[in-house]
Amino acid sequence: MPSTPARAVISECLDASLRELLREYSLEVRQVDPTVAPRDHAEQQLAAIIGFTAEDYVGSLVIVCHEQLVVATLPGALEQTPRLVRDWLGELSNQLLGRAKNRLLAYGSSFRLSPPTTLSGRELTLESREGTTTWFKVTTSQGVFEYALDFRAAPDLCFERTETDVPAEGDVFLF
């Protein structure tokens, strides 16, 4: 089987996981486009940052969105407080990266996740590392948000798809 650059594999796993996760919460992904880092949003924004590390690569996932998009995915029985909404965004980032990790098993690779960090504020500015960070603008049935993948590895790091069966979400716990 042909080898694929690691960054492309991680991006593909993240994109498929994003679509699957949002579908679980009744959000339709209409479009995903590369974009530049969000800058100087005058309105209140939420952000979640979660890191991952493996023996031969490291990275992070950043999600930036408006509160109403997070609330649209919140389980109905939960009381909406600002802290709960931020915590839920952190949990969504954890679920998203966890799903990507599960998909990556088909390439014989895995990584460890850090706990997510969340924040809120106006005019959030997130600097990107040139050459390692790619931002995406995601249009959903409930609004638009941005996410970034920061990925650092040797330029020649590649993954090859194996015949490994990937377990369904919830069938296995990986730490």
Secondary structure, DSSP 8 states (H G I E B T S, - for coil): --EEEHHHHHHHHHHHHHHHHHHHTT--EEEEEEE------SS-EEEEEEEEE-SSEEEEEEEEE-HHHHHTTS-TTS---HHHHHHHHHHHHHHHHHHHHHHHGGGT---EE---EEEEESS------TTTEEEEEEEETTEEEEEEEEEEE-TT-EEE--S-----TTS----
